[in-house]
């Protein structure tokens, strides 16, 4: 064996497909492009959203709605959840840090306490917002609702 007789392994290489070189090649005529139409022409580029001249869907459908840039989104926590947390950990004060440690919220979330469920423990609750029913339920058992 020497450099003059080195060859690739049998079947490992293929010959390049030479299209558009006449009928003898078997790939002349339409050169694998099908018949006529924009896709068979040179210079064709598929434009995003183009539907062959039909009015495209992004122009057929009307715009609607808007995003309110002043929207404030709260994570809802019910008073029944606060009750369970107070019983499990023996807490009398529940704030943002306690809710984070328990895994109810992440550090970037704002908290709103809602009034679903019953509250029996006297708690001092710190949150960003309270519903009227939650605030009333907390105060009814002698607790305090502190807005941050």
N, C-alpha and C positions, 0 to 999 in steps of 0.2 A: 504494500500500500504506500502511495506517495501522493503529493499534492495534485498531480496531474490526473489522477483517477478517483478523486473524492466526489461522491454524489450524495444528494439527500436520500433518505430512506424511501422505499417504494410506497407510493400513495400519499406521501406527506405534503406534496406540493400540487397546486392546480394551475392551469394556464389561465391567464387573464381573459375575461370576456370582452371581445372587441366588437362593440355594437356599431351599427350603421356603416358596415363595410361591404354592402352589396348582398345579393340573394344567395351567393355561394356560402356565405358564413352562417346562414340560417337565422341571423340576427340583423338583417337589413330591413328595408321597408319602413316600418313604424318604429324600429329600434327599441322594442320592449315597452313603448309608451302607450300602447292602445291606439285608438283612432280619434283624431282631431281633438278639438276642445282646448281650453287654456292650459291644461296640464301637459299636453303634448308639445307645447311651444317652448322655444328657448326664452329665457327671461321671466318665466312664470315664478311668482312668489305668492305663497298662500297668506293672505291677509287675515289677521285675527278677527273673528266675528263676521267675515264675508260669507254670505249664503247664496252665492251665484247670482246676485242682482236682486234677489228677494229682499224685502225690508228686514234687516237683521233683528234678532230678538231684543237686543239692548235698545233699539229704537221703537219697537212695537209696544213694549211694556212701559207704562207711565212711571215717573218717579213718585215715590211717596214716603212720608214720614221724615223725621229729622232726629239728630242726636242732640240732646240737651247737654251742653257743656257744663252746666251748673248742677247736674244731677249728683246727689250724694247717696251712695249705696251702703246700706247697713247689713250686718250679719244679724239675723233674728235669733234671739235666745229667749225661750219661754221660762216663766217663773217655776214651772214644774222641774225644769232642768236645774235651776238654781237650788231648789229644795233638795233634789237628789245629790247634788254636789256638796251642799252644806252637811247633809247627813253622812255622806261617805268620808269626807275629810274633816268633819267637825269644825267647820268655819262659821264665824259670826259676821265676817266682812268678806264680800266677794267683789273683786275689782277686775280690771282688764288682765293683770298679771296672773291671777288665779284661773281665769278662763283660758289663757294661753297655755298654762302648765297642764291643764286638764285636756287640752287638744281641741277645744271647741272653736277657737279662732286663731288666725295667724297674726303676726305683729302689725301688719299694715291695715287690718280690717277695723271698721267702726262697728260698735255694738248697739243694738236697740233691744230693749227688754220688752217682751210681749206678755199678755196676761193669760195665756192658756195654762190650765192646771190649777192646783191649789198650793198655797204657801202656808206653812205652819210655823216655820222657824223665824225668829226675829233677826233680820239681816240688815246690814248696811251694804247697799248695792251701788257700785260705781259703774256708770255706762255713759255712752255718748247721747243716747235718747231713750225715752220711756213712752210706752203707750199709756193712755189715761187709765185703762183697766189695770195694767201692771203696777202703776204708781199707787193706785188706790189699794190694791191687794197687799203691797209691801207695807203701806202705812197702816192698814187695818190690823196687822199683827204686831205693830209697834216698831217696825223697821224704818229705815230712811233710804230715800232714792236720791243719789248724788249725781248730777249731770256734769260731765267733764267738759 
